């Protein structure tokens, strides 16, 4: 996890520095602080979405859609033929996903947001 955290943090800072340098104004540090904040927010949204998907929040929705779209025909066919493999299994509800980048993205985004807040207090003073 620490390796992914360091790679994503270094990449975000380098991208923010390059983008701020291309702005071409005298306020490089202000653009750098804003860019770090924007990158941190985007990473936080991506990490938060992965965390929600990982917890299985959308599994009931997937199960319902799958049951409505194909369940009616398959249930009738299963009753007629006696084949239970055609019915939709409820394992979809309890299925959990595991993403290896969720924690590093969240930690990197929180670090970048805190860093941008610290830089903004330096700019104000």
N, C-alpha and C positions, 0 to 999 in steps of 0.2 A: 504494500500500500504506500509506503514511504517513497518508493521509487516512482510510482505513478504520480504522487503528489508533487514531488520535486520537478518532474518533467513537465507537468501541466502548469505549475507555477512559473517555472523558467520560461516556458513557451509564451504564456500570457504576458509576462513582463516584457519580453523581447518584442512581441507583436505590438504591445502598447507603445513601446519606445519608437519602433519604426513608424507606426501610424502618426504619433505625435511629431516626429521629425519631419514628416511629409506635409504637415499643416503649414509650415513656412511662416509662422508668426513669432512674435517676441515672447509669447506666453507658453513656452514649451512645457514647463512644469505643470501649469494649469491643464493643458491638453492631456498630458501624461496621466494626471490624477483622474480626470474625467474618463479617459479611455480605460484605465484600470477598473474604475467603478462599473462601466458598461460591460466589460468582459466578465467581471465578477457576477453581475446580475444575470447575464446570459448563462454562465456556467451553473449558477444557483437554480435557474429555471430548469435546465436540462437535468441536473442532479436530483432536484425535487420530483420531477416527472418520473425519472427512473426509480426513485424510492417508492413512489405511489404504485407504479406498475409492479415493482418487486414485492410489495406487500399483498398483491392480489386484489386490489380495489376494483379492477375492471372485469374480474372473472365472472361475476354474476351477470353482467351485461353481455359478455360473450356467450355464456350459457343460454341466456334468454333468446338472443338473436339466432343462435344455432338451433335451438329448439323450435322456434317459430318457422325458420326458413326450411329446415329439412326434417324436423321432428315429426310433423304430422304425417307425411308420406311414409317415413320409415317406421313409425309406430303401427300404422295400419298394415304395412307389409310384414312387420315382425309378428303381429297377431295372426295374420293369415298363414304364414309359413312356419311359425314357431321358432324362427331364428332370432336369438337374443343379441347377436352381434350388430344388428341394424339399429338398435336403440341407442340414444345418446347417453353416454356415460356421465355420471355426476362427478367424475374425477376432475373435470374441467374447473369446477368451483373451488376445489381444494389445491389446485396446482399453484406452486410458488416458483418464481423466477429468481435467479441469482446473477446480478451484474457485478463484475469486478471493478467497474469504474465509478460506481455510485458514491462510495465514501471519499475517494480522492477528489472527485469533482466538487462535492459539497464542502470538503475541508479547504480546497483551493479557493473556491468562491468566497467562503467566509473570510479567509486570509486576505484575499484581494480587496474585499469590501472594507475590512478593518484598516488595511493599509491605505486605502483611498481616504478614509475618514481622518487618519493621522496626517496624511499629506495635506488635506484641506485645512486642518488646524494650523499647519506650518505656513500655508499660503496666507491665511487670515492674519497671523501674528506678524 
